[in-house]
Amino acid sequence: YVPPQVRKAQETLDDKKREELRRLKKMVNGLINRLSEPNLASISGQMEELYMANSRKDMNETLTDILMNACVTPVAMPARLLMEHVLLVSILHHNVGIEVGAHFLEAVVKKFDELCKSDAEGKECENLLALIAHLYNFHVVHSLLIFDILKKLVSAFTEKEIELILFLLKNVGFSLRKDDALALKELITEAQRKANTAEKKLQDQTRIRFMLETMLALRNNDMRKIPGYDPEPVEKLRKLQRTLV
């Protein structure tokens, strides 16, 4: 039994809390909507102030929800936009505390795992994978996680997984080679083995061949062989990150 006056106080408190969270969400949303490379410094500064003024838990949950809604859509998101959003997380992760990146990463990975198991037709998986790739590009996660995801994709080896492997390698392949060339070599060997056994099953042979060619280009450090590979945007934002962290 809860006495009426206690219950009333509790309800008032809940309403007050809801109102506070609503206000916080509105403020964070306003900042995220304006986010772009030129104003990253001022927006990350304002975000840090919000972290100081509010509970970490509320801020982490609000920020993660808003970023997930903005980035995980059924259509492919522009790469630049995803990079800027993840760079903001990375700056807060380094300046406010590692739980910022941890909270966001957990939400992204859970969602990625859930969507990979489903037969979702949209581009959500690619968008989530791009977020994970950029969390690695901007030093929030270690290459171990990326290798784990690649191993998981290689072991499943359906057409959907092959597309995701290609997508991930195009985003972070050369960084992985720098971080752990041996692990990349082992992954390539495993993918070749899978490709040999899967050849009968998979209709689209050209994609498999293209994936193996991409992997060999990575192993030989040959950037020209990878269509559409452009390290410039990530490098530019990494420089910006160094000035803000």
C-alpha positions, 0 to 999 in steps of 0.5 A: 500500500502506498499512502495517497500523499506519498503517491501524489508526491511520486506522481509530481516527481515523475511529471517533473522528471518527464518534463525535464527529459522532454526539455533535454531531448529538445535541446540535444535534438536542436544541437544534433540537427545543426551539426556539421563540420564547421560548427563541431567545436561549438556544438561539442562544447555545448554538449559538454556543458549539458553533460555537466548540467544533467545526469550522465545517464539521462544525457547518454540515453537522450544522445544515443536515442537521437543519434540512432533515430537520425542515423539508422534509417531504411535508406543509405545515409550520406557517409559524411553525415554519419562521420560527423555524428560519430566524431561528436560521440568520439569527442564527448567520449574522450572529453566527458568520459568513456561511458558516452562511447560505451553507451552508444556502442552498445545500442548500435551493436545490439541493433546491428545484431538484431537486424542481421538476424532479421530479413530487413530489406532496408539499408539499416544494417549498412548504416549501423555498420558504418557507425561501428566503422567510424567508431573505430576510425575515430578511436572509440573502439579497438580493431578487435571488435571490427575483426570479430564482426568480420569473422562473424560475417565470413562464417555466415557467408550469404550474399547479404554478408558478402555485401556487408564485408565489402562495405566494412572493408572499404571503410576501414580495411587499410586501417585494419591492415596497419593495426593488425596485418596478421589478423587481416591475413588470417581473415582473408585466408578464411574468406578464400576457404569459404568462397571455395566451398560456397561457390556452388551455392551462391548465384552471384559469383562476381560479388564473391570474386570482387570481395576476394580481389578487394581483400587481396588489394588490402593485403598488398596495400594497393589502394587503386584496386578499390573502387571509390576508396577515398581516405581524405574525408576521414583524415580531414575529420581526424585532424579536426578531432585532434584539435578538439580532444 
